[in-house]
Amino acid sequence: MTISVVIPCYNGSRFIRKAIESVLAQKRLPDEIIVLDDNSSDNTLAVCGTFGDRIKILSNPKGPSGFVHAWNNAIAAATGDFVSILHQDDVLEPAFISRGMALLEKHPEVRHLFTACYYMDETGKSSSLSYAGQGVVRYSGPAYVRAYQEMGQPHIHRCPGVITHRSIFDQCRYEPAAGHIADDDFFYRVGQYTDVIGILEPLASFRIHADSATGSLEDEWLAGQLMHDYIYQCRQWKDVPFMKEGYPYFVRKARKYIRRYIGHGLQKANWRMVREGMKKWWSL
């Protein structure tokens, strides 16, 4: 079994060296490391070029295409049996690939694996965990959805530390319409096609900083985006038997961000926002 690590990036010069170094420090090196640059305007490509032929650098001259399209383009370029996406500002622990692939080789019928992760700040200092556990667990698809929704801070795992068989991407891709929770959306849909193995100790780190996709957004704008994103989930999964137990979660989340959106509208006396929020509320 082979594995590709893909690193989609856009103006990532601040952190991408650490991301690449964490892949090159793996106890089991991946079969290929692909950096796909989405037409950065900073010196991201120059930083990546210092690694020479240890990595493969691809460029999208038509970018920036948006982070979800960048993920899909990077996956499409991979040739491994399995693919792991690493964001430009996150890092992997040295044992991530060796432990993950050993489990997938032991359970060839399973096509998706995750590990818990650390949360770290701009300096790389870890502050908390997505999930504080140990050992290995195997979930059915519906049980994986429930674990992702109900366990951890705010989820049992995040994007770094996930390995997915390339056949899954033939059945579902990252969906741009899912917006800022396109990663969550993908993980929910994966459960329809395979059991999932989880390593409940952190083998990756998720960086939180002001320049991240959500960290740099105004709260009002983010509330509106997440309102739309969770309404999309409600519409996608309504009356779908696979998501019967998980569906109420999407309704709760949608109403949470509708309330926030209406609150911002009231604070600004923006009655258009208030009317829009109320309309969304009653549409659920």
Kinemage of the C-alpha trace (Angstrom):
@kinemage 1
@onewidth
@group {chain A} dominant
@subgroup {mainchain}
@vectorlist {calphas} color= white
{ca met a 1} P 0.000 0.000 0.000
{ca thr a 2} L 1.307 3.423 -0.952
{ca ile a 3} L 0.469 6.827 0.484
{ca ser a 4} L 0.676 10.368 -0.844
{ca val a 5} L 0.784 13.419 1.396
{ca val a 6} L -0.622 16.465 -0.382
{ca ile a 7} L -0.172 20.012 0.871
{ca pro a 8} L -2.433 22.563 -0.831
{ca cys a 9} L -1.159 26.068 -0.194
{ca tyr a 10} L -1.838 29.714 -0.898
{ca asn a 11} L 0.369 32.467 0.534
{ca gly a 12} L 1.616 29.969 3.064
{ca ser a 13} L 5.237 31.025 3.419
{ca arg a 14} L 4.832 31.764 7.113
{ca phe a 15} L 4.243 28.155 8.183
{ca ile a 16} L 4.682 25.830 5.217
{ca arg a 17} L 8.318 24.992 5.986
{ca lys a 18} L 7.246 23.440 9.296
{ca ala a 19} L 4.481 21.497 7.553
{ca ile a 20} L 6.866 20.015 4.975
{ca glu a 21} L 9.556 19.285 7.569
{ca ser a 22} L 7.012 17.348 9.640
{ca val a 23} L 6.311 15.095 6.645
{ca leu a 24} L 9.991 14.558 5.898
{ca ala a 25} L 10.516 13.619 9.564
{ca gln a 26} L 8.087 10.683 9.374
{ca lys a 27} L 9.345 7.316 10.593
{ca arg a 28} L 7.729 5.876 7.477
{ca leu a 29} L 8.184 8.355 4.654
{ca pro a 30} L 5.257 8.775 2.258
{ca asp a 31} L 5.679 7.510 -1.274
{ca glu a 32} L 5.262 11.058 -2.535
{ca ile a 33} L 4.878 14.548 -1.121
{ca ile a 34} L 2.985 16.958 -3.358
{ca val a 35} L 2.768 20.685 -2.712
{ca leu a 36} L 0.090 22.312 -4.861
{ca asp a 37} L 0.421 26.087 -4.897
{ca asp a 38} L -2.771 27.983 -5.740
{ca asn a 39} L -0.964 30.938 -7.363
{ca ser a 40} L 0.537 32.462 -4.224
{ca ser a 41} L 1.661 36.090 -4.319
{ca asp a 42} L 4.206 35.686 -1.506
{ca asn a 43} L 7.399 33.599 -1.468
{ca thr a 44} L 5.691 30.253 -0.790
{ca leu a 45} L 7.205 28.674 -3.907
{ca ala a 46} L 10.678 29.887 -2.972
{ca val a 47} L 10.380 28.265 0.459
{ca cys a 48} L 9.148 25.016 -1.072
{ca gly a 49} L 11.955 25.074 -3.624
{ca thr a 50} L 14.568 24.781 -0.881
{ca phe a 51} L 13.504 21.136 -0.367
{ca gly a 52} L 14.671 20.156 -3.839
{ca asp a 53} L 13.539 16.842 -5.256
{ca arg a 54} L 12.340 15.564 -1.876
{ca ile a 55} L 8.955 17.059 -2.737
{ca lys a 56} L 6.978 17.550 -5.930
{ca ile a 57} L 5.764 21.110 -6.509
{ca leu a 58} L 2.758 21.814 -8.711
{ca ser a 59} L 1.245 25.207 -9.468
{ca asn a 60} L -2.202 26.404 -10.442
{ca pro a 61} L -1.585 29.568 -12.497
{ca lys a 62} L -5.336 30.222 -12.620
{ca gly a 63} L -5.634 30.447 -8.834
{ca pro a 64} L -6.494 31.286 -6.214
{ca ser a 65} L -9.327 28.845 -6.659
{ca gly a 66} L -10.466 28.695 -3.026
{ca phe a 67} L -9.399 26.216 -0.383
{ca val a 68} L -11.940 23.493 -1.249
{ca his a 69} L -11.012 23.459 -4.941
{ca ala a 70} L -7.337 23.437 -3.910
{ca trp a 71} L -7.940 20.341 -1.778
{ca asn a 72} L -9.631 18.535 -4.664
{ca asn a 73} L -6.933 19.554 -7.149
{ca ala a 74} L -4.203 18.303 -4.818
{ca ile a 75} L -5.985 14.983 -4.321
{ca ala a 76} L -6.394 14.575 -8.081
{ca ala a 77} L -2.615 14.939 -8.516
{ca ala a 78} L -1.815 12.168 -6.004
{ca thr a 79} L -0.902 8.672 -7.185
{ca gly a 80} L -0.826 6.760 -3.873
{ca asp a 81} L -3.352 4.155 -2.792
{ca phe a 82} L -4.087 6.400 0.179
{ca val a 83} L -4.034 10.193 0.448
{ca ser a 84} L -3.450 12.408 3.470
{ca ile a 85} L -4.140 16.139 3.191
{ca leu a 86} L -1.959 18.411 5.298
{ca his a 87} L -2.829 22.093 5.499
{ca gln a 88} L 0.009 24.554 5.002
{ca asp a 89} L -0.034 25.637 8.654
{ca asp a 90} L -0.470 22.249 10.354
{ca val a 91} L 2.064 19.524 11.209
{ca leu a 92} L 2.253 15.760 11.691
{ca glu a 93} L 3.853 13.804 14.515
{ca pro a 94} L 6.717 11.492 13.370
{ca ala a 95} L 4.729 8.287 13.976
{ca phe a 96} L 1.596 9.368 12.088
{ca ile a 97} L 2.165 7.569 8.780
{ca ser a 98} L 3.809 4.464 10.236
{ca arg a 99} L 1.047 3.853 12.755
{ca gly a 100} L -1.780 4.814 10.452
{ca met a 101} L -0.623 2.696 7.532
{ca ala a 102} L 0.124 -0.298 9.774
{ca leu a 103} L -3.509 -0.291 10.871
{ca leu a 104} L -4.824 0.130 7.338
{ca glu a 105} L -2.629 -2.731 6.124
{ca lys a 106} L -3.995 -4.878 8.959
{ca his a 107} L -7.580 -3.929 8.030
{ca pro a 108} L -7.582 -3.620 4.210
{ca glu a 109} L -11.384 -3.397 4.120
{ca val a 110} L -11.251 -0.040 5.975
{ca arg a 111} L -10.720 2.998 3.756
{ca his a 112} L -10.580 5.925 6.185
{ca leu a 113} L -8.487 6.561 9.296
{ca phe a 114} L -8.086 9.495 11.660
{ca thr a 115} L -6.050 10.457 14.692
{ca ala a 116} L -6.781 12.964 17.402
{ca cys a 117} L -4.756 16.168 17.246
{ca tyr a 118} L -3.217 18.909 19.327
{ca tyr a 119} L -4.309 22.522 19.000
{ca met a 120} L -1.321 24.840 18.779
{ca asp a 121} L -0.787 28.585 18.516
{ca glu a 122} L 1.252 30.625 16.053
{ca thr a 123} L 4.496 29.699 17.809
{ca gly a 124} L 3.764 25.963 17.710
{ca lys a 125} L 2.936 25.740 21.418
{ca ser a 126} L 0.226 23.156 22.105
{ca ser a 127} L -2.638 24.241 24.323
{ca ser a 128} L -5.325 21.536 24.144
{ca leu a 129} L -6.474 18.362 22.383
{ca ser a 130} L -9.289 17.620 19.962
{ca tyr a 131} L -9.855 14.496 22.044
{ca ala a 132} L -8.049 13.189 25.120
{ca gly a 133} L -7.947 9.430 24.753
{ca gln a 134} L -5.773 6.452 23.946
{ca gly a 135} L -5.931 3.241 22.005
{ca val a 136} L -7.597 2.403 18.703
{ca val a 137} L -11.299 2.254 17.889
{ca arg a 138} L -13.247 1.051 14.879
{ca tyr a 139} L -16.519 2.766 14.008
{ca ser a 140} L -19.321 1.879 11.648
{ca gly a 141} L -20.247 4.771 9.375
{ca pro a 142} L -23.181 6.033 11.492
{ca ala a 143} L -21.167 5.607 14.718
{ca tyr a 144} L -18.326 7.641 13.172
{ca val a 145} L -20.748 10.464 12.380
{ca arg a 146} L -21.998 10.472 15.964
{ca ala a 147} L -18.445 10.430 17.327
{ca tyr a 148} L -17.461 13.328 15.084
{ca gln a 149} L -20.513 15.322 16.124
{ca glu a 150} L -20.567 14.560 19.838
{ca met a 151} L -17.008 13.826 21.005
{ca gly a 152} L -14.038 16.141 21.366
{ca gln a 153} L -13.355 19.863 21.123
{ca pro a 154} L -15.284 20.576 18.974
{ca his a 155} L -14.777 17.274 17.123
{ca ile a 156} L -12.938 14.039 17.854
{ca his a 157} L -10.436 14.927 15.112
{ca arg a 158} L -9.645 17.717 12.654
{ca cys a 159} L -8.164 17.838 9.148
{ca pro a 160} L -4.515 17.010 9.918
{ca gly a 161} L -4.053 13.350 10.757
{ca val a 162} L -6.537 11.818 8.301
{ca ile a 163} L -5.758 9.103 5.723
{ca thr a 164} L -8.325 8.192 3.057
{ca his a 165} L -8.246 5.570 0.306
{ca arg a 166} L -8.312 7.134 -3.139
{ca ser a 167} L -11.403 5.075 -4.088
{ca ile a 168} L -13.413 7.151 -1.603
{ca phe a 169} L -12.708 10.239 -3.699
{ca asp a 170} L -14.343 8.512 -6.651
{ca gln a 171} L -17.534 8.392 -4.590
{ca cys a 172} L -17.389 11.760 -2.845
{ca arg a 173} L -15.140 14.793 -2.997
{ca tyr a 174} L -14.818 17.892 -0.882
{ca glu a 175} L -17.896 19.943 -1.730
{ca pro a 176} L -17.488 23.720 -2.297
{ca ala a 177} L -21.177 24.251 -1.508
{ca ala a 178} L -20.482 23.078 2.073
{ca gly a 179} L -18.456 26.256 2.628
{ca his a 180} L -16.342 26.582 5.756
{ca ile a 181} L -17.338 23.155 7.026
{ca ala a 182} L -16.452 21.345 3.785
{ca asp a 183} L -14.086 19.123 5.776
{ca asp a 184} L -16.827 18.140 8.237
{ca asp a 185} L -19.195 17.554 5.329
{ca phe a 186} L -16.704 15.211 3.675
{ca phe a 187} L -16.156 13.211 6.856
{ca tyr a 188} L -19.924 12.750 7.298
{ca arg a 189} L -20.277 11.456 3.748
{ca val a 190} L -17.292 9.093 4.050
{ca gly a 191} L -19.222 7.110 6.643
{ca gln a 192} L -21.628 5.940 3.929
{ca tyr a 193} L -18.872 3.957 2.206
{ca thr a 194} L -16.600 2.443 4.826
{ca asp a 195} L -15.961 1.656 8.456
{ca val a 196} L -13.492 4.056 10.054
{ca ile a 197} L -10.480 3.443 12.286
{ca gly a 198} L -9.510 6.050 14.844
{ca ile a 199} L -6.256 6.427 16.786
{ca leu a 200} L -7.403 8.264 19.896
{ca glu a 201} L -4.091 9.868 20.746
{ca pro a 202} L -2.780 12.968 18.983
{ca leu a 203} L -0.502 12.324 16.007
{ca ala a 204} L -1.020 15.702 14.323
{ca ser a 205} L -1.310 19.370 15.276
{ca phe a 206} L -3.878 21.911 14.112
{ca arg a 207} L -2.638 25.499 14.173
{ca ile a 208} L -4.945 28.321 15.288
{ca his a 209} L -3.844 31.783 14.210
{ca ala a 210} L -5.208 35.092 12.940
{ca asp a 211} L -4.361 34.372 9.293
{ca ser a 212} L -6.251 31.074 9.081
{ca ala a 213} L -9.360 30.757 6.922
{ca thr a 214} L -11.766 31.421 9.787
{ca gly a 215} L -9.475 33.237 12.175
{ca ser a 216} L -9.180 36.225 9.847
{ca leu a 217} L -12.922 36.702 9.318
{ca glu a 218} L -15.181 39.175 11.036
{ca asp a 219} L -17.526 37.409 13.443
{ca glu a 220} L -20.633 38.823 11.742
{ca trp a 221} L -19.509 37.536 8.355
{ca leu a 222} L -18.533 34.151 9.794
{ca ala a 223} L -21.889 33.802 11.560
{ca gly a 224} L -23.639 34.382 8.242
{ca gln a 225} L -21.437 31.887 6.439
{ca leu a 226} L -21.894 29.176 9.046
{ca met a 227} L -25.629 29.826 9.088
{ca his a 228} L -25.733 29.064 5.367
{ca asp a 229} L -23.344 26.115 5.715
{ca tyr a 230} L -25.414 24.340 8.357
{ca ile a 231} L -28.647 25.044 6.491
{ca tyr a 232} L -26.984 23.322 3.539
{ca gln a 233} L -26.349 20.308 5.781
{ca cys a 234} L -29.980 20.296 6.906
{ca arg a 235} L -31.190 20.277 3.319
{ca gln a 236} L -28.644 17.681 2.235
{ca trp a 237} L -29.452 15.170 4.941
{ca lys a 238} L -33.171 15.680 5.528
{ca asp a 239} L -35.007 12.355 5.247
{ca val a 240} L -31.777 10.441 4.459
{ca pro a 241} L -31.862 7.201 6.536
{ca phe a 242} L -28.071 7.118 7.003
{ca met a 243} L -28.186 10.442 8.899
{ca lys a 244} L -31.355 9.818 10.904
{ca glu a 245} L -29.579 10.039 14.268
{ca gly a 246} L -27.170 12.774 13.229
{ca tyr a 247} L -29.676 15.098 11.557
{ca pro a 248} L -30.832 16.967 14.723
{ca tyr a 249} L -27.225 18.120 15.228
{ca phe a 250} L -27.364 20.083 11.980
{ca val a 251} L -30.641 21.724 12.963
{ca arg a 252} L -29.177 22.784 16.332
{ca lys a 253} L -26.070 24.194 14.676
{ca ala a 254} L -28.074 26.035 12.011
{ca arg a 255} L -30.278 27.645 14.656
{ca lys a 256} L -27.237 28.587 16.731
{ca tyr a 257} L -25.737 30.602 13.877
{ca ile a 258} L -29.099 31.995 12.781
{ca arg a 259} L -29.492 33.428 16.297
{ca arg a 260} L -26.017 34.941 16.105
{ca tyr a 261} L -26.747 36.393 12.686
{ca ile a 262} L -30.016 37.933 13.884
{ca gly a 263} L -28.202 39.271 16.943
{ca his a 264} L -25.676 41.065 14.763
{ca gly a 265} L -28.544 42.477 12.720
{ca leu a 266} L -30.282 43.804 15.830
{ca gln a 267} L -27.054 45.392 17.114
{ca lys a 268} L -26.576 47.230 13.828
{ca ala a 269} L -30.300 47.937 13.298
{ca asn a 270} L -29.891 46.065 10.011
{ca trp a 271} L -33.440 44.853 9.494
{ca arg a 272} L -32.546 43.092 6.265
{ca met a 273} L -30.280 40.760 8.260
{ca val a 274} L -32.984 40.233 10.865
{ca arg a 275} L -35.608 39.389 8.249
{ca glu a 276} L -33.201 37.062 6.458
{ca gly a 277} L -32.354 35.272 9.688
{ca met a 278} L -35.995 34.863 10.667
{ca lys a 279} L -36.826 33.498 7.222
{ca lys a 280} L -33.999 30.955 7.539
{ca trp a 281} L -35.200 29.967 11.033
{ca trp a 282} L -38.712 29.171 9.876
{ca ser a 283} L -37.436 27.292 6.820
{ca leu a 284} L -35.916 24.563 8.995
